[in-house]
Amino acid sequence: MLKGIPSILSPDLLKIMMEMGHGDSIVIADGNFPGASLGKRVVRLDGHGAAPLLDAMLRLFPLDSYIESPIKLMEVVAGDAVKTPIWDEYAAIVQMHAQGTRITNVERFQFYDLAKAAYCVVQTGEIALYANIWLQKGVVII
């Protein structure tokens, strides 16, 4: 155990976050996401929700300030009547840790392409639909 590290962040995930460099990306995926078939590396965090994980990660993870939107969500497929209240949770968490950071939505298959190129997919047990979120790492500024 370490002081100050949120307990939801497993040793494997902390190692991956440390290995990642500026411009690398990571996906926090919901329980329905095809993480094993899309991800180069997959960390499983079954039993954990995506919003608490996002909050814990953003305490340590700098977002890329050199691109327009370092956070992307998988948009709802046209005609799907799903509600996405988790997006409001994400926005509040992002504003708490990285005020002013822009979040954009991308089409489902474009999101899959982002996941294929990502450094890692973190597969959560999140049950909310369309709860997938992509983050691009920035630099630590001291």
C-alpha positions in Angstrom: 0.0 0.0 0.0 1.0 3.6 -0.6 -0.2 6.8 0.9 -2.3 9.1 -1.3 -2.9 6.6 -4.0 -6.6 5.8 -4.6 -7.2 2.1 -3.8 -9.2 1.6 -7.0 -5.9 2.0 -9.0 -4.4 -1.4 -9.1 -0.7 -2.0 -9.3 -1.0 -3.0 -12.9 -2.9 0.1 -13.9 -0.5 2.4 -12.0 2.4 0.7 -13.9 0.7 1.4 -17.2 -0.1 5.0 -16.3 3.6 5.5 -15.4 4.8 3.8 -18.7 2.6 6.0 -20.8 4.2 9.0 -22.4 2.8 12.3 -23.8 0.3 11.6 -26.5 -0.4 8.0 -25.5 -4.0 7.3 -24.8 -6.0 5.0 -22.5 -9.7 3.9 -22.6 -11.9 3.4 -19.6 -14.4 0.9 -20.9 -17.8 -0.2 -19.6 -18.7 -3.8 -19.0 -20.2 -4.3 -22.5 -17.1 -2.9 -24.4 -15.1 -5.4 -26.5 -11.9 -4.6 -24.6 -10.2 -8.0 -25.0 -10.7 -8.0 -28.8 -9.7 -4.4 -29.3 -7.1 -3.6 -26.7 -3.3 -4.1 -27.1 -3.2 -4.3 -23.3 -6.2 -4.9 -21.1 -6.4 -4.2 -17.3 -9.6 -5.7 -15.8 -11.3 -3.8 -13.0 -14.5 -5.9 -12.7 -16.7 -4.7 -9.9 -15.7 -1.1 -10.2 -17.6 1.7 -11.9 -16.1 4.0 -14.6 -16.8 7.3 -12.9 -14.9 6.5 -9.6 -12.0 5.2 -11.8 -12.0 8.4 -13.9 -11.9 10.4 -10.7 -9.0 8.4 -9.3 -7.0 8.4 -12.5 -7.4 12.2 -13.0 -5.8 12.8 -9.6 -2.6 11.5 -11.1 -3.0 11.6 -14.9 -2.2 14.8 -16.8 -4.4 15.4 -19.8 -2.9 16.6 -23.1 -3.2 20.4 -23.3 -1.8 20.5 -26.8 -4.9 19.1 -28.5 -8.4 20.4 -28.8 -10.0 17.6 -26.9 -8.0 15.1 -24.8 -11.2 13.4 -23.8 -13.6 11.6 -26.1 -16.8 9.7 -25.5 -18.5 7.1 -27.6 -21.6 8.8 -28.9 -25.0 7.2 -28.9 -25.8 5.3 -32.1 -28.5 7.1 -34.1 -31.9 5.8 -33.2 -30.8 4.4 -29.9 -33.0 5.9 -27.1 -30.4 5.3 -24.4 -30.0 8.1 -21.8 -26.4 8.9 -20.7 -26.4 10.5 -17.2 -22.9 9.1 -16.6 -21.7 11.7 -19.1 -22.8 14.4 -16.6 -20.8 12.6 -13.9 -17.8 12.5 -16.2 -18.1 16.3 -17.0 -18.2 17.1 -13.3 -15.1 15.0 -12.5 -13.2 16.5 -15.4 -14.0 20.0 -14.3 -12.9 19.2 -10.8 -9.5 17.9 -12.0 -8.9 19.7 -15.3 -11.2 22.7 -15.5 -12.0 23.9 -19.0 -11.0 20.6 -20.7 -13.1 19.9 -23.7 -14.9 16.6 -24.0 -16.1 15.5 -27.5 -18.2 12.7 -28.8 -17.1 10.3 -31.6 -19.0 7.8 -33.6 -19.0 4.2 -32.3 -16.6 2.7 -34.9 -14.3 5.7 -34.7 -14.2 5.1 -31.0 -13.3 1.5 -31.6 -10.4 2.6 -33.8 -9.2 4.9 -31.0 -9.4 1.9 -28.6 -7.3 -0.2 -31.0 -4.6 2.5 -31.1 -4.7 3.1 -27.3 -1.9 2.1 -25.0 -4.4 0.3 -22.8 -8.1 -0.5 -22.3 -9.2 -0.6 -18.7 -12.3 -2.9 -18.6 -14.6 -2.0 -15.7 -17.8 -3.5 -14.5 -19.7 -0.3 -15.3 -23.3 -1.1 -16.3 -24.2 2.3 -17.7 -24.5 2.1 -21.5 -22.2 4.4 -23.6 -19.9 4.8 -20.6 -16.7 4.4 -22.6 -14.2 7.3 -22.3 -10.9 7.9 -24.1 -8.1 10.0 -22.5 -4.9 11.3 -24.0 -2.0 11.8 -21.7 -0.2 15.1 -21.4 2.9 16.3 -19.6 3.4 16.9 -15.9 4.1 20.6 -15.5 5.8 21.5 -12.2 
